Amino acid sequence: MAHKSVLALHTARRDDIGNLATRRPLPNPALEQVDPFLFLNHHGPQFFLPQNTGLPFAPHPHRGFETVSFIVAGEMAHVDSAGHESVIRAGGVQWMTAGSGLVHAEVSPKSFKEDGGRLEILQLWVNLPSALKMTQPRYVGLQAEDIPVHRSDDDRARLYLVSGRYGDTVGPIDSLTGVFMSVLDLAGGGRMHFDGLAGRNVFLYVINGDIRIGGREVPRWTLVTLDLDGDHLEIEGLPEATMLFGHADPIGEPVVAHGPFVMNTVEEINQAVTDHMNGKFGSVRL
């Protein structure tokens, strides 16, 4: 059984959005994507004082891909033009398929803006193949209690499974493209093993702590790229760590991105801009 080997480590670059502390490991100057994973913003960790303005993501459009948001600390309110609305608390995840297009907003609920508190949120963009880019938008909001946990290595490894299967544990999200997505917690010396990875791109980003893979130590705020051919992977916590761990089949299609739109051609991007300007994505009011 061939182990996946580490190709490179990519340190997240600081790129604040207003007063929101933001780090971005993907894309970066050396890496455009980990097909089909396109983009990751890591907001926080930071503390907001009472009477704050909260998250700055007022209504904006998307088409052609999916967003997966992980609420590590704090809360995030979501509303979109397809009629979905929720407030996701710490430990929860929201999975939105923009598909053919919608407008959404991601802001802090009134209680957080009044009281303040700790905030840490990650948002990952996952590409869709051309055949699914115009699929009907959908949204699933999961609270922490909705996400099953697979425990192993004497409970030193805990896998919070969002989509896909690990042993007998099945994630609640039915990914359109077979994406496996999870949050992995490792205690000091805790190890997690993954098999069946040949031909799939692994997405591995260390949120907190340090890990070891194949003899290499990886610090927090680092994205790890791995080879495509290896089938097996073992991750060890040093001394403890939390990370995003996912994997998926590469799409292998052209990617043309323009702001909030991700399509296959410039013509499709132009059409997305036109459709949004003509109100075809709908609207939301806060």
VENJOGI-V213017 format. One record per residue. N is the residue number from 1. PHI is phi in degrees with one decimal (none if undefined). Layout:
n = <N	N>
phi = <PHI	PHI>
This chain:
n = <1	2	3	4	5	6	7	8	9	10	11	12	13	14	15	16	17	18	19	20	21	22	23	24	25	26	27	28	29	30	31	32	33	34	35	36	37	38	39	40	41	42	43	44	45	46	47	48	49	50	51	52	53	54	55	56	57	58	59	60	61	62	63	64	65	66	67	68	69	70	71	72	73	74	75	76	77	78	79	80	81	82	83	84	85	86	87	88	89	90	91	92	93	94	95	96	97	98	99	100	101	102	103	104	105	106	107	108	109	110	111	112	113	114	115	116	117	118	119	120	121	122	123	124	125	126	127	128	129	130	131	132	133	134	135	136	137	138	139	140	141	142	143	144	145	146	147	148	149	150	151	152	153	154	155	156	157	158	159	160	161	162	163	164	165	166	167	168	169	170	171	172	173	174	175	176	177	178	179	180	181	182	183	184	185	186	187	188	189	190	191	192	193	194	195	196	197	198	199	200	201	202	203	204	205	206	207	208	209	210	211	212	213	214	215	216	217	218	219	220	221	222	223	224	225	226	227	228	229	230	231	232	233	234	235	236	237	238	239	240	241	242	243	244	245	246	247	248	249	250	251	252	253	254	255	256	257	258	259	260	261	262	263	264	265	266	267	268	269	270	271	272	273	274	275	276	277	278	279	280	281	282	283	284	285	286>
phi = <none	-83.4	-81.8	-68.3	-105.3	-75.8	-90.7	-165.1	-114.3	-122.4	-75.5	-62.3	-95.6	-72.1	-153.4	-61.5	-112.7	61.6	-95.7	-94.7	-61.7	-138.0	-120.6	-131.7	-85.7	-148.4	-73.9	-143.9	-56.4	-102.1	-151.6	-83.2	-163.4	-119.8	-38.4	-97.7	-84.7	-105.3	-163.4	-140.9	-109.7	-114.0	-94.7	85.4	-73.6	-155.3	-113.5	-101.3	-74.0	-57.2	61.8	-99.9	-91.2	70.9	-66.7	-98.2	-92.1	-65.9	-50.9	-153.4	-93.5	-146.7	-153.8	96.3	-157.2	-124.5	-114.6	-124.0	-113.2	-113.7	-95.0	-79.4	-148.8	88.1	-144.3	-141.8	-96.2	-122.2	-146.0	-140.8	-76.0	-90.3	96.3	-90.4	-153.6	-164.3	-122.8	-100.9	-98.1	-54.0	90.8	-91.6	-140.6	-122.1	-122.8	-116.5	-95.4	-69.8	51.8	-68.5	132.0	-157.4	-114.2	-141.8	-131.8	-128.1	-133.1	-89.1	-64.7	-55.4	-62.4	-69.0	-66.3	-78.0	-96.8	74.4	142.0	-79.6	-138.3	-153.7	-139.0	-119.5	-126.2	-112.1	-101.5	-117.8	-70.3	-115.8	-69.2	-54.0	-68.2	-117.2	-62.7	-104.9	-68.3	-65.7	-59.5	-149.5	-149.1	-132.5	-109.7	-116.2	-86.0	-54.3	-71.7	-87.5	-103.5	-69.6	-119.6	-101.0	-107.0	-149.2	52.0	55.0	67.6	-85.9	-130.2	-128.7	-107.5	-91.7	-91.9	-90.7	-145.2	93.2	-131.6	-134.7	60.5	-93.9	-93.0	-122.5	-71.8	-74.7	-88.5	-94.0	-65.3	-64.4	-120.7	72.4	-74.9	-93.8	-141.5	-156.4	-115.2	-115.4	-108.3	-124.3	-77.8	-56.5	80.6	-68.2	-130.1	-130.8	-114.0	-130.1	-124.6	71.9	-100.0	-59.4	80.2	-115.2	-83.7	-93.8	-110.4	-136.2	-129.7	-87.4	-80.7	-140.5	81.1	-137.7	-131.9	-127.2	-133.6	53.2	83.0	-102.4	-88.5	-125.9	-82.2	-61.4	62.2	-129.2	-96.7	-106.2	-104.3	-126.8	-67.8	-84.1	-82.9	-60.1	-104.2	-123.4	-146.2	-124.2	-120.8	-122.0	-82.7	-135.6	-81.4	-151.0	-161.7	-128.2	-150.6	-85.3	-133.7	-144.7	-156.6	-162.5	-71.9	-62.1	-82.1	71.6	-116.2	-59.7	-118.7	-119.9	-114.2	-143.4	56.2	-87.6	-117.2	-131.4	-129.1	-104.0	-139.5	-63.1	-60.7	-68.5	-64.6	-59.0	-67.2	-62.5	-60.6	-62.3	-62.5	-65.4	-63.3	-87.6	81.0	-74.6	-89.7	81.4	-153.4	-134.7	-122.5	-95.6>
